[in-house]
Amino acid sequence: MQLVMIIPMVVVLCGLAFTIGWYLNSRAGQNKLMSTEERAKKILIDAERDANSVMREKLLEVKDEWYKKKQEFDNEANQKRNKVQSHEKQLASREENIDRKVDLLNKKEREVHQVQRESDEKAKLLEGRQAELDRMIAEEITRLERASGLSRDDAKKILIESLTNAAKTEAAQSLKEIRDRVRESAKLEAQKIIVQAIQRSAADHAVETTVSVLNIQSDEMKGRIIGREGRNIRAFEAATGVDVIVDDTPEAVILSGFDAFRREVARISLERLIADGRIHPARIEEVVGKVKSELEEEIVRGGENALLEVGLPGAHQEIIKHIGRMKYRSSYGQNLLQHSIEVAYLCGIMASELGIDPSLAKRAGLMHDIGKTVDRSIEGPHALLGYELAKKYNEHPIVINAIGSHHEDIPMEHPIAALVQAADAISGARPGARRESVEGYVKRLEKLEAMAKSFDGVAKTYAIQAGREIRVIVEHDKVDDAMADQLAHDIAQKIQQEMEYPGQIKVIVIREVRSIAFAK
């Protein structure tokens, strides 16, 4: 019974609890819904307020931007308006100028027409006077012809010949007086003109020698030089860098190579090997090395001797070596060291005449071709190679410039550079210094004599002093003393214009009168 009563009570309590829970849950949901709606409304109100604020800000920004654009447009419009106004003013000014010029041109045109009319009137007046003058001259000429017994053409011819001879004599006398005055002041003028006057370029000649011939006692030695299967000759060529030519030439071996120093090493080494009799690769290398060392020492001594010979103080050790190497270089068959010493002497003499430091001139002359001793693997003109070498070892700036400019690779900066160029041409081009064909030399002398003989009054011509002097003998009855001086000048000018020659050519005109009588 108790259990039956408890069960309904439990059911009733459960239902009551469910009802109460449901009610409470409904109330809580309604409260949450109301709270959510209120928050949503608040969010909407805040969003609307923010949107309005943003809109106002954007409107303000748009207005500011519009005002800025408007201001820029106005400024640009004002600038263009100002430019247009300026152009209008300029055009107006130009129109005014054009109008003034037109008025001026019209005025000038009227003046020109007036001058033209006056000129035409004067021309007519002059024509009339000229006709009257011609008539009077014709009458005067007619009277003169009747009085003299000569026609007009004959008289004109006689007058022209007389005036021509008188003019020639006066001109020759005047030129002689001028030249006499010039000779008196030649010492003062020499310093101004000698630098340009002595510059002449020499013509190119034959190539230098590239072979040396070594005489041997017998042809049996040729086999020992070649060695078994050619091992000796290959070792010798490898050690010296020179080609050894063993051919059918009796008792001779030819050494061929473009480097004279190598050929000299090869020649001396081969002479010693032949004299010693022991010819094998090891001995070849030993002898060649020893000869190279000896020649290197001789090169230094040769450079020092060259400096002493021309009377110059010492130089850098490397410069001395390069000067010594000139002994084993040649240019067109002319030994480079002898050529450089000769150039140094010439530079010193000319510098003394010009009042320039002769010691510095000789130094530049001695070293002008030093670039030819630089390693041949280095490319470039020898003048620039020598320029860089002298600059490297701190030579005098004038010497450096003379070395680099003697073939006009760089501009000349001092008269010594011109002296070096001239002395180089004189030394290389004088007869006998370099190879010149006999045929070309003879033709040059024949042309020189023929050129001098082409002048009127010349009887005989003789080219002497290897073509450096031409003696001209004239006919005394056709050329007087005044004309002789002019003739020498004319011949020298023609030679200078039409011939190419080294150095200078002296022209001597000889005029003599011989009176012969016999005593019976």
PEZIKA-V56200 format. One record per residue. RES is the residue in one small letter. PHI is phi in radians with two decimals (none if undefined). Layout:
RES/PHI
RES/PHI
This chain:
m/none
q/-1.04
l/-1.14
v/-1.19
m/-1.43
i/-1.21
i/-1.08
p/-1.09
m/-1.15
v/-1.12
v/-1.11
v/-1.10
l/-1.13
c/-1.11
g/-1.14
l/-1.08
a/-1.13
f/-1.13
t/-1.09
i/-1.09
g/-1.13
w/-1.12
y/-1.10
l/-1.10
n/-1.16
s/-1.11
r/-1.09
a/-1.12
g/-1.15
q/-1.11
n/-1.12
k/-1.08
l/-1.07
m/-1.12
s/-1.12
t/-1.16
e/-1.09
e/-1.12
r/-1.12
a/-1.10
k/-1.08
k/-1.09
i/-1.10
l/-1.10
i/-1.12
d/-1.10
a/-1.11
e/-1.12
r/-1.11
d/-1.12
a/-1.10
n/-1.11
s/-1.14
v/-1.09
m/-1.09
r/-1.07
e/-1.08
k/-1.12
l/-1.07
l/-1.10
e/-1.09
v/-1.10
k/-1.13
d/-1.06
e/-1.06
w/-1.13
y/-1.11
k/-1.09
k/-1.04
k/-1.08
q/-1.11
e/-1.06
f/-1.07
d/-1.10
n/-1.07
e/-1.09
a/-1.13
n/-1.16
q/-1.08
k/-1.11
r/-1.09
n/-1.14
k/-1.07
v/-1.07
q/-1.12
s/-1.10
h/-1.07
e/-1.08
k/-1.12
q/-1.07
l/-1.09
a/-1.10
s/-1.12
r/-1.12
e/-1.07
e/-1.11
n/-1.08
i/-1.08
d/-1.09
r/-1.11
k/-1.12
v/-1.07
d/-1.08
l/-1.12
l/-1.12
n/-1.09
k/-1.12
k/-1.07
e/-1.11
r/-1.12
e/-1.14
v/-1.09
h/-1.06
q/-1.14
v/-1.11
q/-1.11
r/-1.12
e/-1.12
s/-1.13
d/-1.10
e/-1.13
k/-1.14
a/-1.08
k/-1.12
l/-1.12
l/-1.15
e/-1.05
g/-1.11
r/-1.16
q/-1.11
a/-1.09
e/-1.11
l/-1.14
d/-1.05
r/-1.11
m/-1.16
i/-1.12
a/-1.06
e/-1.12
e/-1.16
i/-1.10
t/-1.08
r/-1.11
l/-1.13
e/-1.07
r/-1.15
a/-1.28
s/-1.56
g/1.37
l/-2.03
s/-1.34
r/-1.07
d/-1.15
d/-1.13
a/-1.13
k/-1.10
k/-1.10
i/-1.10
l/-1.13
i/-1.11
e/-1.08
s/-1.11
l/-1.14
t/-1.13
n/-1.10
a/-1.13
a/-1.15
k/-1.08
t/-1.11
e/-1.10
a/-1.14
a/-1.11
q/-1.13
s/-1.11
l/-1.12
k/-1.10
e/-1.11
i/-1.11
r/-1.16
d/-1.08
r/-1.15
v/-1.15
r/-1.09
e/-1.12
s/-1.79
a/-1.11
k/-1.10
l/-1.27
e/-1.40
a/-1.06
q/-1.10
k/-1.46
i/-1.92
i/-1.18
v/-1.06
q/-1.41
a/-1.21
i/-1.57
q/-1.47
r/-2.52
s/-1.66
a/-1.58
a/-1.33
d/-1.28
h/-2.25
a/-1.23
v/-1.32
e/-1.36
t/-1.31
t/-2.15
v/-2.32
s/-2.24
v/-1.90
l/-1.93
n/-1.44
i/-2.14
q/-1.26
s/-2.64
d/-1.24
e/-1.12
m/-1.16
k/-1.07
g/-1.13
r/-1.20
i/-1.14
i/-1.21
g/1.38
r/-1.14
e/0.98
g/1.36
r/-1.23
n/-1.16
i/-1.16
r/-1.17
a/-1.13
f/-1.15
e/-1.15
a/-1.19
a/-1.34
t/-1.79
g/1.29
v/-2.14
d/-1.40
v/-1.83
i/-1.89
v/-1.93
d/-2.13
d/-1.44
t/-1.09
p/-1.19
e/0.92
a/-2.69
v/-2.20
i/-1.80
l/-1.89
s/-2.06
g/-3.12
f/-1.32
d/-1.64
a/-1.13
f/-1.14
r/-1.12
r/-1.10
e/-1.17
v/-1.06
a/-1.12
r/-1.11
i/-1.14
s/-1.09
l/-1.17
e/-1.07
r/-1.19
l/-1.13
i/-1.14
a/-1.14
d/-1.29
g/1.56
r/-1.60
i/-2.12
h/-2.69
p/-0.94
a/-1.12
r/-1.16
i/-1.06
e/-1.10
e/-1.14
v/-1.16
v/-1.10
g/-1.09
k/-1.16
v/-1.13
k/-1.06
s/-1.07
e/-1.11
l/-1.23
e/-1.09
e/-1.15
e/-1.15
i/-1.07
v/-1.09
r/-1.09
g/-1.11
g/-1.13
e/-1.13
n/-1.12
a/-1.12
l/-1.10
l/-1.17
e/-1.10
v/-1.60
g/1.31
l/-1.94
p/-1.22
g/-1.16
a/-2.42
h/-1.06
q/-1.03
e/-1.20
i/-1.10
i/-1.06
k/-1.08
h/-1.16
i/-1.11
g/-1.11
r/-1.16
m/-1.02
k/-1.05
y/-1.85
r/-2.20
s/-2.42
s/-2.28
y/0.96
g/1.45
q/-1.76
n/-1.07
l/-1.18
l/-1.20
q/-1.09
h/-1.06
s/-1.18
i/-1.12
e/-1.13
v/-1.09
a/-1.08
y/-1.08
l/-1.07
c/-1.09
g/-1.10
i/-1.14
m/-1.17
a/-1.12
s/-1.11
e/-1.15
l/-1.56
g/1.36
i/-1.84
d/-1.00
p/-1.21
s/-1.12
l/-1.18
a/-1.15
k/-1.15
r/-1.10
a/-1.14
g/-1.15
l/-1.17
m/-1.75
h/-1.13
d/-1.84
i/-1.15
g/-1.15
k/-1.27
t/-1.64
v/-1.26
d/-0.86
r/-1.20
s/-1.29
i/-1.48
e/-1.49
g/2.31
p/-1.07
h/-1.13
a/-1.14
l/-1.27
l/-1.10
g/-1.14
y/-1.03
e/-1.16
l/-1.13
a/-1.14
k/-1.15
k/-1.10
y/-1.79
n/1.04
e/-1.28
h/-1.09
p/-0.97
i/-1.16
v/-1.14
i/-1.05
n/-1.15
a/-1.11
i/-1.11
g/-1.31
s/-1.87
h/-1.25
h/-2.03
e/1.09
d/-1.30
i/-2.32
p/-1.15
m/-1.37
e/-2.04
h/-2.68
p/-0.99
i/-1.07
a/-1.08
a/-1.18
l/-1.11
v/-1.10
q/-1.08
a/-1.17
a/-1.12
d/-1.09
a/-1.17
i/-1.13
s/-1.14
g/-1.36
a/-1.80
r/-1.13
p/-1.02
g/1.66
a/-1.27
r/-2.22
r/-1.28
e/-2.40
s/-1.13
v/-1.05
e/-1.10
g/-1.13
y/-1.11
v/-1.14
k/-1.10
r/-1.14
l/-1.17
e/-1.11
k/-1.13
l/-1.10
e/-1.14
a/-1.16
m/-1.14
a/-1.21
k/-1.36
s/-1.29
f/-1.48
d/-1.17
g/1.54
v/-1.53
a/-1.64
k/-2.48
t/-2.36
y/-2.39
a/-1.59
i/-2.26
q/0.97
a/1.00
g/1.50
r/-1.58
e/-2.56
i/-2.20
r/-1.83
v/-2.04
i/-1.79
v/-1.89
e/-1.44
h/-1.16
d/-1.46
k/-1.84
v/-2.23
d/-1.59
d/-1.13
a/-1.15
m/-1.21
a/-1.10
d/-1.12
q/-1.16
l/-1.11
a/-1.05
h/-1.12
d/-1.13
i/-1.10
a/-1.09
q/-1.13
k/-1.17
i/-1.08
q/-1.12
q/-1.44
e/-1.93
m/-2.16
e/-1.98
y/-2.74
p/-1.45
g/1.16
q/-2.41
i/-2.10
k/-1.61
v/-1.85
i/-2.10
v/-1.77
i/-1.98
r/-2.25
e/-2.43
v/-2.02
r/-1.95
s/-1.90
i/-2.06
a/-2.46
f/-2.07
a/-1.63
k/-1.92
